[in-house]
Amino acid sequence: MKKCLYLLMLLWSCLAFSGRANKAVLDRPWSALWIADKNDSGAEYGVYYFRKNIALKTKPVEFIVHVSADNRYKLFINGKLVSMGPARGDTYFWNYETIDIGPFLTAGENTIAALVWNEAQYRPEAQISVRTAFVLQGQSEIEDIINTNETWKVTKDNGYQPIPGYFFAASKGQLVNMNQAVKGDWTSLGFDDRNWGNAVKVGEGKLKGMAWGIDWALVPSTLPAMEMTYQRIQKLRSAIGIQVPATFPAKKTSVNIPANTTATLLLDQTFLTNAYITLNFSGGKDAGISLGYAESLYKKGTKGVEKGNRNEIEGKEFIGRIDSLISNGSKDQSFTSLNFRTYRYIKVIVHTKNEPLVIDDLYGTFTGYPFKEEAKFNTNNAEITQMLDIGWRTARLNAWESYMDCPYYEQLQYIGDSRIQVMVSYYNSSDDRLARNALTQIDHSRIAEGITRSCYPTKGTQIIPMFSLWYIGMLHDYWMYKNDDAFLKDKLVGERAILAFFEKYQQADGSLANVPYWAFVDWAGNLWGEARDESGSGAIYNLQLLYAYQWAAEMEAKIGLQDYSKIYSAKAELLKATIQRKYWNPSKKLYADTKDQNSYSQHVNALAILTGLLNKEDMKIVANGMLNDESLTQCSVYFKYYLHQALVKAGLGNDYMNWLSIYRKNMAMGLTTWAEYSDVNTSRSDCHAWGSSPNIDFYRVVLGIDSDAPGFQRVKIEPHLGEMTKVGGEIPHPNGKVAVSYELIKNKWQMNINLPNTITGKLVWKGKTYELKAGINKLVI
């Protein structure tokens, strides 16, 4: 608990920290060394402790340092946890954190200590690595006393082993044998490290651009410290083998497990969370402890396929990631997971031998990107409030040092997922640092052929070509909602490279044929693999390319090169004509998936509307066809983001509340985050933020708040209230906030619209347009 509070204090100091440090360090080379254990090859799994004592004549007002490691570190000053990292990147952009450790230092002797671990072949898929190493650099010559070099002490903790187990692209489990682990508080000043060896140099700390060849090209992290909040586990759902006090685990309570006993406890957080789990325990020499983590339980006899209602435990079995411990029998042993764990349920199994064991405490420390929810949706509709709460929790659990597809299984920043997640961030928070980080990392992921990887950072290479086109959509989104052309101009080179890649696979009529790699679009019908005819062409791929050309042409015309804008506009017009000719079925009033017109999907027809292929009358016909023709391949919860945009554009936005059945099913099944698949019962992941689009649409569709010009420099208000008669809310804006309220009184709508002081806009209501001035607008319609 104390360590969590210390870290919270640090976060505030980091957020308040000025930019002085980074500029000064960039003006001079680092003298710190990358260091490691002399017996470590750097390629094997290992947990290492580094220490150095320094003497200070007086307590410093500030003491700024820069720190990084491979794979990860936890930095302690005089026994207090003050930083964790580094934020994941790649070897060409290896992040370091900058912190002021002055508040934690004292006059006299001080101990600087770091836990560094390398999961090697068991590391997460998102973790790029060179070898085990640690580096710490002082801000100025005064602070250079702390620099890593051969005077630092180091030892390996032999108590740690990996538990590969079940497939996880995210972190694996840990086995910690306390009999072999380092004893005592190695982070404190009084610890005896005389038996530790001296660290050895494995590289020089080099900032990016300061060496001709380099293993880690160091760059300052652009992200804040992650949130760390003490979090009690809420409920005990079952106990086998022992009696458990009624206050456990919601309050700190000791639980006694007698000798020669097997005790099994099922704990329920009651909602999904990401947290570092901490178990404090005493006694129980050589007792085995298992900590299992699961998003949900599975129905027995279904081989880990069916989940059923997430609140129910009867007839269910536990399947999940596991950490294991072996007690050394001493008092006040403590385990905290190296990486955070995602769980709703925790299964604790304790098997004692000849001595009893006492669980002194068990709790979590929630972690996540420190988003603050600034959007407000004012309604007395409890269902809407619950949907927004679930969606925001889902988005938060999938936002850490990058956006993630899911926190439990993969923790990968996929472009298809991230485009929606970034928009959730724009509508709910003014903090765009994680979005900028995502756009930059995806740009860094481009391969020699020009297109991006499907997800990044990643130690592997997976290519989903269509995700590169969604990346261009992400750039366009940033352009429309954030006023920062300079940031985007740097990314247009990547946009052009992506489109140049696709141009190689365009036929004379502009349509794509035989684009290589994984042709994924959605987990629906054949759109997860191949939705192409014998020529290797398909409507969905051509429509996504058309959309990308349109986005690129708009950006190039305003902030890029006019010649590119003209080229992309011409290519878009050719492609529109080809799509209309090859895929439009005038009798069905729908676009087909392929030129033989034997199959149809909501996906193709949604993108046809969004790319402007239809006039107003036909748009509505197609939209109704998508809603009523069940023979069409249906959009999953992911692709409903695009489906709903198309339905709104076709004029059906007042029906928005009727399109949310998948979310109602999630809630009825006891989920506290949105599931990955539309089949909630068998969904692999219980937490996929690509389903959080209602946290955009309740503001953009229902309240009608949208950008009407690049940089959100004009605002469009077009509400779709359906049966609602009183509703309101607000969202952050680059210049402040946009707030609206609507109320029907005596058949007249009272509309209050508050825009930032420098921003104008328009209200669109029942076919009429009303100009809005900066500041407060009051209308009676």
N, C-alpha and C positions, 0 to 999 in steps of 0.2 A: 504493500500500500504506500509506504513512504517513498519508494522509488518512483511510483507512478506520479505522486504529487510533485516530486522534484522535477520530473520530466515536464509536467504541465507548466511549472514555473519557467523552465528553460524555453518552452515554446513561445511564451510571451516575450521573453528577452530576445529570442531569435527574430520574431516578427517585428520587434521594435528596432532591431539592429540596422544601422546605417550601411550605405554601400562603400564606406571608406576602405574596408579590408580588401575586397576584390581588386580594386584599382591599384592599390599599393603592391599587391603580390604580382599582378601582371606587369608591373614596372621592373621587376627583378626576378631572376631565375630562382627556383626553389633549390635549397641545399639539402632538404630532407631526402632520405633514401627509402626506397621500398625494402622492407625487411621481412625476414622469415626465420623459422627454426632451421638450424644448420643440418638437422637430420631429416628434413622434409623435402621430398622431391617436388612438392607443389602440385602434384597431379592426383594425390590420393585424398580420400575423405579424412577430414581432421578438424578438431576444435582446439584452438590455441589461445593462450593467455599471454599478453605482453604487458610489461610494467617498466616504469621509470620514476624515480624519485627526484624532485627538484627542490631547491631551497630558494626562498624569496625573502628579501629583507623586510618588505612591507606587503600588506594585502593590496593587490592591484585594483585600480578602478575598473579597468577592462583588460582582458587578455585574450586576444583573438587568434584562433587556430583554424587550420584547414585540414580535413581528415577524410581518408578514403581507405578502401580495402578491397580485396578480391577473395571470396565472394562478398562477404558481409562483415560488419563490425557492430559492436556495442561499446561505446566509450564511457568510462567512469572517471570521475575526478573525486578523489578522497572518499571513495565508496559510493558515490552518487552517480546514477545513470544520467548522462547529459546529452547523448546523441546516439542515433542509430542510422545506419546507411550501408553503402551509398545508394542513392536512387539509381535504379538500373538504367544502363545505357549500353554502349558497345565500346570496343577498344579504341575507336577513333574519337569517341566522345565519352570518356570515362568520368563520371561525376565525382566531385568532392563536395562535402558540406562545410560551411563556414559558421563557426559558433563563437560566442564570447563566453569563455569559461571563467572569467574574472570573479563572478559571484560565488564560485565554488572553491576558489583558492584562498589560502590563509597565509599570514606571515609565518615564516619558518618552513618546515618540511611539508611537502605535498606529494601525493602519489597520483600519477597518471596511469591508467590501466585500460586495456582494450581486450575484449573477447572478439576473436576473428575466427570465422569458420568457412570451410570450403566443402561443399557437398559433392564435389567432383562429378563422377559419373551419375550420381543420384540427384544432381542439382536440378532445379526447376527448368522447364523448357525455355522460359524467358530469361534465364541467367546465362549471359555470355561470360567467359572466364579465360584468363591467361594461366594463372597459377595462384596458389595461396600466397598472400602478401598483405602488408599493412604499411601505410604512410601517414605521417602527421607533420605538418609544416606550420611554424609560427608566422604570424603576420609581419612582424618587423624583426630587426636584429635583437631587440630586447626579448622577444618571444621565441627566438631561435633556440633558446635553451631547451625547448621541448622537442625539437626536431628528432625524428626517428633516425637512428644510426646504430652502430655496433655496441653502444653503451646500454641500449635497452635490453632487458631480460625477457626470456620467452620460455614457455614450456607447453607441451602437448597434454591435453586432458585425455588420458587413455580410457576414461569411463564411457566415452561416447562411441556409439556405433549406429549406422543407418539401419532402418527397417524398410527395405524396398517395397515389399508387399504388393497391395492392389495398385493398378495403374493410376498414376496421377502425373499429369504434366506439371502440376504444382509441386510444392515441397513434400518430401517423404516423411515418414515417422522417425522417431529417435528412440534408441535404447540407451539408457544411462545406468551403468552399474556404479552405484555410489561407493562400493568397495574399492574401485579402481580410480575414481574421480579425484581431482585435486581437493584436498581438505582445507578448510578454513576460508576466511574471507580474503581472497587474493587481491581484491580491489582496494583494501584498506591500507593505511600507512604502516601499521604494526606487523603486517604479514612478513614472514621470513622467506625470502626468495633466494637465499644463498645457494641452494641446490639447483636453481634454474640456470640454463646456459645463456650465453650472450647471443643476441640476434645476429644474423649475417645479412649482408647486402645482396639483394637479388635484382636490383634495378635502381635507377635514379629517378627521383620525382621530377617529371618534366611536364610543364604545361603544354597544351596543344600548340603546335607550330614552332616549338623551341628545340626540336631534334629532328634529324633526317630520318631516323628509324626509331620506333618507340613501341613498347608493349601496351602501355596505358597512356593515352593522350588526355591529360587531365583538363577538365573544364568545370567551372562552377555550376553547381546544381541550380536550376531556376525554380525549384519547388520549395515550399515551406516544409518545416518538420511535420510529420504525420501526427494526427490526433492520438492521444493516449489517455483513456478515461477508465477509471476503476469501475468494474461491472460485476455485481453479484449474480450468481446463477439462481434462478427463481424457485424451482420446485424439485422435490424428490418424488419421482413417479412410482418407483418400486424399490424394495430392499429385500435381498435374499441372503440369509445366513447370519444376520445381525439385526438388532434393534437400533434405530437411528433417532436421535433427538429431533423433536418436531421443528426446531428452528433451523436445522440444516437443510439445504445449503444457503438459504436466503440471508442468514446472518452468520457471522463468524462463530462456529460451534465445533467443538472437538467431537470426533467420532472414534470410538474405541473398537478395535478388531482384536478379539482374543487370539491367543496362540493356537496354532493348528486349525485355522479357520479359513474358509473361502467365503468372502463377502462380495456380493454383486449389487451395485447401486445404479439405477437409471435416473439421470438428472435431466431436467428440462429447462432450458433457458426461456422457453415459451415463445421465442422469436429467433429468427436466424441472426447470427452475429459473426463478426471477425474479431478474434481476441487472442492475445497471448495468455495461455493458461498457466496459472501458478498453483502448485501443490506444495504445501508445507506439511511435514510429517516427522514423527519421532519414533524411535525404537524399531522393533520388528526385524532383527538381524536376519538378512538374506530373504526377507519377504519379497514377493513379486507383486508389482503394481502395474496394472494396465489402464491406460486412459484412452478410450475410443471416442471418436468424434464423427457425428453423422448429421446431415441435413434433415433426414427423416428416417423413419423405420420402414421396413419392407414386410409385405404380407408373407407369412410362412408358406412354403411350398411353391413360391413363384420364382425361385432362383434369383432373387434380387432384382426383379423386374417391376412388380406392382407395388405401389406405395399406399394407395388409399388415402383416407383422411389423415392429415399430418398430425392432428391432435390425439389420435387414437393409438393406444399401445397394445390392446388386447389382440391376440392372434398375429402379432408382429414379431419380427426378429431384427437384431441390430447388425448392420454391416457398415464398416467405415474404417477410416484411417486410424492408426494406433500409435501411441507413444508408450514405452515400457520402462519401468524402473526396477532396480534391485536395491533394497535398503541396506545400509551398512550398520544399522542398529543404533546409531548415535541420536542425540537429541537435536531438534531444530534443523533437520535436513530440508532443503528447498530445491524445487525443480520449476523452471520456467522455460517454456518451449522456445527454441531458437527463432522459429518463424511463427507467425500468427496461425491460428487454427480457425476454420469455419465450421460452425456447428449450431444446431438447435439442441440436439441430444448429446449427452456425454455418458458413456458407460464406464464405470469404475469397477475394476475387479481387483481385489486384494487377496492374496493367498499367503497367510503367515505360516511360519515354521514354529520353532520352539519359544518364540517371544511374541508378545502382543505388539501391535502397531497402532499408533494414534495418528489419525488425520487431524492436524492442527487447523488447517484451513484449506479451502479450495475456491478459487475465484478467477475471473478473467479480467484482462485489461483491453478494452475495445480499442481498435486502431482503424484508421481510415484517413483519406485525404481530408483536410480540415475545412470542407465546404460548410458555409453557413447558409441555411435556407432563408432567402430573402423574399421569395414570392409568397403571396397570400391569396387564398381563394375563399371568399366569404360566402358561406352558404349554410343553411340549416339541414342540408341533405347529408345524412350520416354516411350513406354509401359513397358519395363523392369524396368526402373527407377520408374515409378508409382507403379508397383507391389511391388517393394522393399520398397518404402516409406509407402505404405498401410500396408504391412506386419510388418514393424518395429513399426509403430504406434500401430497396434493390439497387438504386443508382449509387448510393453511398457505399454499399458493400462491394461494388464493382469499381470503386475509384480509390486507388492507393497512390503509389508513385507512378502509375500509369492507369489508364482505363483497362478494365479486365472483362473478358467475356463471362467468366464465372470465377468466384473466389475459391471454391472447393476443389474443382477438378483441374483447371488449366491456368488461370491467372494470366491469360494472354491478351494483348491489345490487338484484337481483330478490327479491321477497318469497317466491316459491315456493322458490327456492334457499336463501334466508337462513334460513327456518324450520328446515331440516335442519342448516345450517351452525352456527346458534346452539346447537342441541342437541349437536352434536359438541363445541362449545366448553364447554358446561356439564359434559359427562361427562369431558372430558380436561384442563380447566384451571380454576383458581379465578378467573381474570381475566375479569370480565364487562363490562369497559369497552367493548369493541367491540360487544357485544350491546346494551348500553344505548344506545350511539350509533346503532345500526341502528333500534331501536324509536323513538327520538326523531326520526330523520330521516324514517322512513316516516310518522310522525304529521304531520310538517311537510309532507309531500307531498300531503295531502288537497286535493282540488279543491273548488270551491264546492258541488258536488252532494253532497259528504260522503265519497265513497270516495277511496282512495289512488291514486296512480299505481302502475303495476306495478313500477317500479324508481325508486330515488332515492338520491342526487342525479342529476339529468339535465337537460340543457338543453332537452329536448323533453318531450312529454306523451304517454305511452302508457298506456292503461287496460286492465287485465285484471281485471274485477270480482271474479272468484273469488279473486284474490290478496289482495284486501282482507279476505276472510273468513279466509284463512290468517294474515293479520296479527293478527286476533283470537286465532287459535291461538297465535301467538308471544307475545302478552300473557299468555295462560293458561299457557304453558310457563314464562315468567318467574315468574309467580305461584307455580307449583308447585315450582320448583327454586331460586329465590332469595328470600331473606327480606327483601323491600323493598316493602311495601305502599304507602308514600308515593310512590315513583317511579311505581307503576302507577296510582294514583288520578288522576293528572294525565292519563293516557292514556284513561280511560274515556269522556271526552267524545268522543274520536275513535271509539271503539267504537260509541257510540250513534249517531253521525252515519252511520257505515257501514251499520248495520242499518236506519236510517231511509231510506237510499237504496234498499235492497233491498225495503223494505216497499212502496214505490211500484210495484213490479213484481210484487207478490204478488196472486194471484187470491183469490176468496172461500174456496177450500179451502186457502189457504196456499202453493200451488205457484207457482213463478216462471214468468213468461211474458215473452219478448221483452226480456230484459235487454240493454241496448245495449253497445257496444264489443266487444272481442275476447274470444270465449268459450273461451279456451284452458284446458285442463286438463292435458294431457300430450301428448308426442310419440308418440301411439299411436292407430291407427284414425282415427276422426273427432273424437277428443277434443282435437285441436290447433286445431279450427275450430268446428264445429257438431255437437253431440250432442243435437239437439232435434227434436221432432216439429213438425207443421204449426202447432200452437198456440204454438210458441216455448218449449215447456217440455221439460225433460229431467231424468231421475233424478239425474244426477251433480250438477247445480246445486242441486237441492232438498236433496240430502244434505249438501252443503257448507254451505248456509244453516242446515240443522238443527244441524249440528255447531257452527256459530258461535253460534247461539242457546243451545245447551247450555253452551258455555264462558262466554258473557256472563252467563247466569243465575247460574252458580256464583260468578263474580267479584263481580257486583253484590250477591249475598246476603251476602257477607262484607266487602267493602271499598267497596261503592258504595251504591246506593239500592235498598231493598227493593221499591219499586214497579216499578222496571225489571226486577228479578229475576222478579217475578210475571208481568209482561207477556211477557218472553222465554220463561219456562217454559210459559206457555199457548200461545204461538205454536209452540214446539217440539212440544208434544203434538198440536196440530192438524196440523202438517206430518208428524209420524210416521204418523198415521192415513192421511193422503192418500198418502204414499209407499207404505205397505203396500197400500192399495187399488188404486193405479194401476199399480204396477210389479212386485209379487210374483206369480210364476208358481208355483202350488202343485204342478203336475205336474213342472216342471223343478227345483223347489226352488232357484230363483235369482231375483234381481231383474233386470228388464229395463232397458235404457237409456231406452226411451220407452214410452208407454202402449200402443202397438200391439204391443209385445213381440216385435219382429222381430230385435232384436240385444241382445247381452249383453256385459258387460265385467267384468274383475277389479276395476276401479276402483269401479264402483257397488256391487258386493257386498262389497268390503273396507270401504267407508264405511258400508254397512248394518250390518255387524258392529260397527264402532267406535262408531256412534251408538246402539247398544242396541236395534235393531229386532227381534232374534231371541232366542229362548230358547236355553238351553245345547245342547239336542239339535239344533235346526235350525242353530245356528251351525256345528257340526262338519260337518253335511251340506253347507252352503254353502261352507265352507272347502275341503272335499274336492272340491267341484265346481269351485271356482276353480283348484285345482291340476291337475285331471285332464281338464277339458273344454277342449281346445285351440281350440275355436271361439270362445271368449270373447276379446275384445280384451285383449291381454296388457299388463300394466304395464311401462313402461320402467324403466330403472335408477333414475330419479328417483322414480317412484311406488311402487317396491318398498318404500320407507320405510313407507307406509301399508298395503300388502299384508301385509308381514311382521308389523306390529302386529296386524292382524286375525287372521292365522293363529295368532299366539300367544294372543290373547284367546279363540280358538275351541278352545284346548287342544292345539295341535299344535307347541308350542314346542320339544319335544325333537327335532324334525326340522330345526331351524334350519340345520344344516350342509348339508342337502340343497338349500337354496334359493339357493345362492351360485354357480350356474353362470356367471352373467354376469361375476362377478369372476374366476373361474378362466379364462374366455375372455380377459379383459383381460390377465391375467398371461401366458397362453400366447402372446399377440400382442406381448409385449415392452413393454407400457405400464408406466410407473412412476408414473402417476396414473390416475384413473378417467375414462374417456371420457364424452362428453356423451350419446351415443345408445347404445341396446342393440346396434345394428349397429356393432361395433367397427371393422370394416374401412373403413367409409365415414363414421365419426363426424367431424363438422366439428371440434369441440374435443376435444383429448386430456386436458383437465383441467377437470372439472366437479365441484364439491364436493357437489352434490346426490346424488352417488353414494356419499358417504362414510358412509352410515348404518350399516355394520358397526362403525364406531368408536363408535357408540352401542349397537348391539345386542349386541355381544360382552359388554358390561357390563350392559345393562338386561335382555337376554333370557337369555344363557347364564349369566352370574354371577347374574342376577336382581335386581340392585340398582336400586331405583326409589323415587321419592318417594311417600309415602302420605298426605301432608297438605300444604296450602299452606306455602310457605317451606321445604319439605323437613324440617318439624319432626317428622315420623315417617318411618321408613324401612320399606319393604317389601322382603323378600328372597324371591324365588321363582325358584330356579335351574331352568334347562332344559339339562341336561348331556348328553343324548343318549347317545353311546357313551363319553364321557369318564369316566375314573375318578380323575383327579387334575388339579385346576385351581384357580386362585385369582387374586386381583387386588385392586385398590383404585381408588377414584375420589375426587376432591375433593368436599367437602361444605361448605356455608356455615359450619359449626361445626368443620371439621377435615377428616376423611376417613372413608370407609367402606371397610373391608377385609374380604375373605372368603377362605376356603380350604376346598376340599372334597376329600376323598380316601376312596375305597372300600377298606376293609381288612377282610378276612374277612367279606364280605357286610354290613358295617356302614359307614355313612357317618360319617366324622369331619368335623364342620363347625365351623369357627372363624369367628365373626362379630364384628368389632370396630366398634362405633358410637362417634360422638363422645360425650363425657362427659355432655352435657345432652340427648341424643336417645335415645328408645326406638323400638321397632318390632316387627315380626313376621316370622316365617319361615313361608312356605307351602310345604309339601313333601308331595306325593302326597295331596292332599286334606285334609291336616291343618294346623292353624295352631298355631304355637308363639310365645309372647310373648318378646320380646327386651328385655333391660334395657340401660341406657346402659353403654358400655364393652365389656368382653370377654365374649363368650358362647361357650361350648364345648358342643357337642351331639354325641351319638352316637345315630344313628337307624338 
